[in-house]
Amino acid sequence: MSDIQEIVCSTTKQKVIEVGLEFLHGAGADHICKVCIAGGGSCCLGCLSLKQVVGCQKRNTSCTAWLCGFLKYIFYEVGLIQEWKQFWDQVPGQDYREDFTPPYFPVLKWLDKPNIRFLSEAFAEDLQELRPYNNAFWLIEIKETLDRHIDSLMECSDPKIKRKIEKKIKYLTKDFRRFHLASEQLV
């Protein structure tokens, strides 16, 4: 690749973080995070870069790329999970809560900001409504269960197994009436 082509294809670590944050904003991630943080199920709990009341002090590619089970589920349901994964697969140097991403690197496929905030808002309202009727760890348990199921779906190529997993997810989210009603607006 010539130097000119390399410059045209290169981007910065900060740019991919900004694109990722814009995408998450368009997806309404903040609605879900508010419920999880209030319910003691924050994904960032225990991170040294997190300051009380202020928030994250060291945003990086790894944390921006990581999706909780709730966001994975929503992205899967609306067909955005592969696009998200493919974008972040282009970004080198990601590690758990750490970032070894070089300052410049090529990105060939960018993300377009989605317009699905209403779905995450509906999902967050369902979480808020259902939380008091479940045990203290319900929020974390359902988030982790959805995470495992979506990961299994992404790795599975057997249609029978996929249908079984999708059936489990449907049962797990059966009480998310606002979310399911909002999802019907996409069809």
C-alpha positions as CSV (number, residue, x, y, z in Angstrom):
1,M,0.0,0.0,0.0
2,S,1.4,3.4,-0.9
3,D,1.9,6.2,1.7
4,I,-1.0,8.1,0.2
5,Q,-3.4,5.2,0.5
6,E,-2.2,4.5,4.0
7,I,-3.0,8.1,5.0
8,V,-6.5,7.9,3.4
9,C,-7.3,4.7,5.2
10,S,-5.7,5.6,8.6
11,T,-7.6,6.9,11.5
12,T,-6.9,7.6,15.2
13,K,-7.8,5.8,18.3
14,Q,-9.7,8.9,19.5
15,K,-11.8,8.9,16.3
16,V,-12.9,5.3,16.6
17,I,-13.8,5.9,20.3
18,E,-15.9,8.9,19.2
19,V,-17.6,6.9,16.4
20,G,-18.4,4.1,19.0
21,L,-19.8,6.6,21.5
22,E,-22.0,8.2,18.8
23,F,-23.3,4.8,17.8
24,L,-24.0,3.9,21.5
25,H,-25.8,7.2,21.9
26,G,-27.9,6.6,18.8
27,A,-28.7,3.2,20.2
28,G,-29.8,4.7,23.6
29,A,-27.2,2.9,25.7
30,D,-27.5,5.7,28.3
31,H,-31.1,4.7,29.1
32,I,-29.9,1.2,30.0
33,C,-26.8,2.3,31.9
34,K,-28.9,4.6,34.2
35,V,-31.0,1.6,35.3
36,C,-28.0,-0.7,35.8
37,I,-26.0,1.9,37.7
38,A,-29.0,2.7,40.0
39,G,-29.5,-1.0,40.5
40,G,-25.9,-1.8,41.4
41,G,-25.2,-3.6,38.2
42,S,-22.9,-1.2,36.5
43,C,-20.5,-2.9,34.0
44,C,-17.8,-0.4,35.1
45,L,-18.1,-1.2,38.8
46,G,-14.6,-1.7,40.2
47,C,-12.8,0.1,37.4
48,L,-10.0,2.3,38.6
49,S,-10.7,4.9,35.9
50,L,-14.3,5.4,37.2
51,K,-14.7,8.4,39.6
52,Q,-17.8,8.8,41.8
53,V,-20.3,11.2,40.4
54,V,-17.9,12.2,37.5
55,G,-17.8,9.0,35.5
56,C,-15.1,7.5,33.3
57,Q,-11.8,9.3,33.3
58,K,-10.0,7.2,30.8
59,R,-12.2,6.2,27.9
60,N,-10.5,3.6,25.7
61,T,-11.2,1.4,22.7
62,S,-11.7,-1.8,24.8
63,C,-14.4,-0.3,27.1
64,T,-16.1,1.4,24.2
65,A,-16.3,-1.7,22.1
66,W,-17.5,-3.9,24.9
67,L,-21.3,-4.5,25.0
68,C,-23.3,-5.7,28.1
69,G,-25.8,-8.5,27.6
70,F,-28.7,-5.9,27.3
71,L,-27.1,-4.0,24.5
72,K,-26.0,-7.2,22.8
73,Y,-29.6,-8.4,22.9
74,I,-31.0,-5.2,21.5
75,F,-28.3,-5.0,18.8
76,Y,-29.0,-8.7,17.9
77,E,-32.8,-8.1,17.7
78,V,-32.4,-5.1,15.3
79,G,-29.6,-6.7,13.2
80,L,-26.8,-4.4,14.3
81,I,-24.6,-6.9,16.3
82,Q,-22.5,-8.0,13.2
83,E,-21.9,-4.4,12.1
84,W,-20.7,-3.5,15.6
85,K,-18.5,-6.6,15.9
86,Q,-17.0,-6.1,12.4
87,F,-16.2,-2.4,13.1
88,W,-14.4,-3.3,16.4
89,D,-12.6,-6.3,14.9
90,Q,-10.6,-3.7,12.8
91,V,-9.3,-2.0,15.9
92,P,-6.1,-3.5,17.2
93,G,-4.9,-3.5,20.8
94,Q,-8.1,-4.1,22.8
95,D,-7.8,-5.9,26.1
96,Y,-10.0,-6.1,29.2
97,R,-10.3,-2.5,30.5
98,E,-7.0,-1.7,28.9
99,D,-6.0,-0.3,25.6
100,F,-2.9,-1.0,23.6
101,T,-4.4,0.5,20.4
102,P,-1.7,2.3,18.3
103,P,-2.3,6.0,17.7
104,Y,-3.0,5.4,13.9
105,F,-4.3,2.4,12.1
106,P,-6.5,1.6,9.1
107,V,-10.3,1.3,9.3
108,L,-12.1,0.2,6.2
109,K,-15.7,-0.1,7.4
110,W,-17.3,2.6,9.6
111,L,-20.4,2.6,11.7
112,D,-23.5,4.6,10.9
113,K,-25.2,6.1,13.9
114,P,-28.5,4.2,14.5
115,N,-31.8,5.7,15.4
116,I,-33.1,3.3,17.9
117,R,-33.0,5.2,21.2
118,F,-36.7,4.5,21.6
119,L,-36.0,0.8,21.8
120,S,-33.4,1.1,24.6
121,E,-35.6,3.6,26.4
122,A,-38.5,1.0,26.3
123,F,-36.1,-1.8,27.4
124,A,-34.8,0.4,30.3
125,E,-38.4,1.2,31.4
126,D,-39.2,-2.6,31.4
127,L,-36.0,-3.2,33.5
128,Q,-37.0,-0.5,35.9
129,E,-40.6,-1.9,36.2
130,L,-39.5,-5.6,36.6
131,R,-36.6,-5.1,39.0
132,P,-38.6,-4.7,42.2
133,Y,-40.5,-8.0,41.5
134,N,-37.3,-10.0,41.3
135,N,-34.4,-11.0,43.6
136,A,-31.6,-8.5,44.4
137,F,-29.3,-10.1,41.8
138,W,-31.9,-10.3,39.0
139,L,-30.5,-7.4,37.0
140,I,-27.0,-8.9,36.9
141,E,-28.3,-12.4,36.3
142,I,-30.5,-11.5,33.3
143,K,-27.8,-9.3,31.8
144,E,-25.2,-12.1,32.0
145,T,-27.7,-14.7,30.8
146,L,-28.5,-12.6,27.7
147,D,-24.8,-12.0,27.2
148,R,-24.1,-15.8,27.1
149,H,-27.1,-16.5,24.9
150,I,-26.2,-13.9,22.3
151,D,-22.5,-15.0,22.3
152,S,-23.8,-18.6,21.7
153,L,-26.0,-17.5,18.9
154,M,-23.1,-15.6,17.3
155,E,-20.8,-18.6,17.4
156,C,-23.4,-21.2,16.4
157,S,-24.0,-22.4,12.8
158,D,-26.5,-25.2,13.6
159,P,-30.1,-23.9,12.9
160,K,-31.7,-26.3,15.4
161,I,-29.4,-25.1,18.2
162,K,-30.0,-21.4,17.2
163,R,-33.7,-21.9,17.4
164,K,-33.4,-23.4,20.9
165,I,-31.3,-20.5,22.1
166,E,-33.7,-17.9,20.5
167,K,-36.5,-19.7,22.3
168,K,-34.7,-19.3,25.6
169,I,-34.1,-15.6,24.9
170,K,-37.8,-15.1,24.0
171,Y,-38.9,-16.7,27.2
172,L,-36.3,-14.7,29.2
173,T,-37.6,-11.4,27.7
174,K,-41.3,-12.3,27.6
175,D,-42.2,-9.7,30.2
176,F,-40.5,-6.8,28.4
177,R,-43.7,-5.6,26.9
178,R,-42.7,-2.0,26.2
179,F,-39.6,-3.2,24.3
180,H,-41.5,-5.7,22.2
181,L,-44.1,-3.1,21.4
182,A,-41.4,-0.7,20.4
183,S,-39.7,-3.4,18.3
184,E,-42.9,-3.8,16.2
185,Q,-42.4,-0.2,15.0
186,L,-39.2,-1.3,13.2
187,V,-41.1,-3.8,11.0
